[in-house]
Amino acid sequence: MSALFKHRLAWPLVTLLLLLTLNAAFNSSFLHLEWRDGHLYGSLVDILNRAAPLMLVSLGMTLVIATRGIDISVGAVVAIAAAIAAWMIGGSLVIVDGVATHASRFPMWAAIAGALGVALVCGLWNGVLVARVGMQPIIATLILMVAGRGIAQLITGGQIITIYYGPYFFLGSGYLLGLPFSLFIAAAVFVLLWWVTTRTALGLFIQAVGVNPSAARVAGVRARRITVWVYAFCGLCAGAAGLIVSSNVKSADGNNAGQLMELDAILAVTLGGTALTGGRFSLAGSVIGALIIQTLTYAIYSLGVPPEVNLVVKAGVVFAVMLLQSPEFRQSLRALVQRPVPGAKA
């Protein structure tokens, strides 16, 4: 049993199961699933659907953190991608022969490609600043975090762009085989990334850069190039998340889309067992971490926690989980429990 709990995914899974049990205890219908209109309905399905964008961002963030980096601009990139897609698809209706028709500026595929392309450029920008210019990751990405919100609001004109194009809604609200389509997008990215990082040398190169970039360069690893493309991939994941978010809410809000998602992604990665010091990483752990964050958010709202204190509650729970994941803390706690009571008979 002790060996089981030494596995890096053990404590994240225990935390997720505890949160699911808590929700089920306070909500009798939490585990209830219903097949209706050709797909599954239920709280668990909602959690999976809402967690999909965070899963995508967390997967990209995992590789960044594995290289000793950090990307706090992903929330702004989510907003930029959503704004570009909404603007390219169009946000108005026209009446043609008495019938309300969507007025689209560009085809849907072009809007998706444009949003993902700009998100990729944003990631490349961060990577160049970190790897080529030599800026600290938190400073380099802070620039885009601040400027990105302004760019998104410039694209939307400071307004919320409503999207009327039905096929676009399928990305965030559609279903495939009874499950949310957004979940399949996140699963596809996870499988692809898992294959690339475990079946090729890229995973070892990323870990080498995170452990010691200088030694990695001496060993022949192109550390700067890997760093640039890791940030680019993170931007691409944020762009995909922006498409799902805007599709789900059927609008693009340059000010609020992706708000605090960068913090949730960092929390998800660390909850999943990836250290902020770089090196070894766990893609599966990051996915579980994203599910923990979303399940915790669901629990907070379902328990009626006042909105003004929900972030404090969320931070407290995450802090407790991180303590339990720390081997040093568990060792100290075990020593405290096993300490003999003064005056007690042996």
Stockholm file with secondary structure:
# STOCKHOLM 1.0

chainA/1-346         MSALFKHRLAWPLVTLLLLLTLNAAFNSSFLHLEWRDGHLYGSLVDILNRAAPLMLVSLGMTLVIATRGIDISVGAVVAIAAAIAAWMIGGSLVIVDGVATHASRFPMWAAIAGALGVALVCGLWNGVLVARVGMQPIIATLILMVAGRGIAQLITGGQIITIYYGPYFFLGSGYLLGLPFSLFIAAAVFVLLWWVTTRTALGLFIQAVGVNPSAARVAGVRARRITVWVYAFCGLCAGAAGLIVSSNVKSADGNNAGQLMELDAILAVTLGGTALTGGRFSLAGSVIGALIIQTLTYAIYSLGVPPEVNLVVKAGVVFAVMLLQSPEFRQSLRALVQRPVPGAKA
#=GR chainA/1-346 SS CHHHHTSTTHHHHHHHHHHHHHHHHHCTTTTCCEEETTEEESHHHHHHHHHHHHHHHHHHHHHHHHTTCCCTTHHHHHHHHHHHHHHHHCSEEEEETTEEEEECSSCHHHHHHHHHHHHHHHHHHHHHIIIIICCCHHHHHHHHHHHHHHHHHHHHTTSCEECCCHHHHHHHHCEETTEEHHHHHHHHHHHHHHHHHHHSTHHHHHHHHHHCHHHHHHTTCCHHHHHHHHHHHHHHHHHHHHHHHHHHHTEECTTTTTTTHHHHHHHHHHHTTCCTTCSCCCHHHHHHHHHHHHHHHHHHHHTTCCGGGHHHHHHHHHHHHHHHHCHHHHHHHHHHHHSCCTTCCC
#=GC SS_cons         CHHHHTSTTHHHHHHHHHHHHHHHHHCTTTTCCEEETTEEESHHHHHHHHHHHHHHHHHHHHHHHHTTCCCTTHHHHHHHHHHHHHHHHCSEEEEETTEEEEECSSCHHHHHHHHHHHHHHHHHHHHHIIIIICCCHHHHHHHHHHHHHHHHHHHHTTSCEECCCHHHHHHHHCEETTEEHHHHHHHHHHHHHHHHHHHSTHHHHHHHHHHCHHHHHHTTCCHHHHHHHHHHHHHHHHHHHHHHHHHHHTEECTTTTTTTHHHHHHHHHHHTTCCTTCSCCCHHHHHHHHHHHHHHHHHHHHTTCCGGGHHHHHHHHHHHHHHHHCHHHHHHHHHHHHSCCTTCCC
//
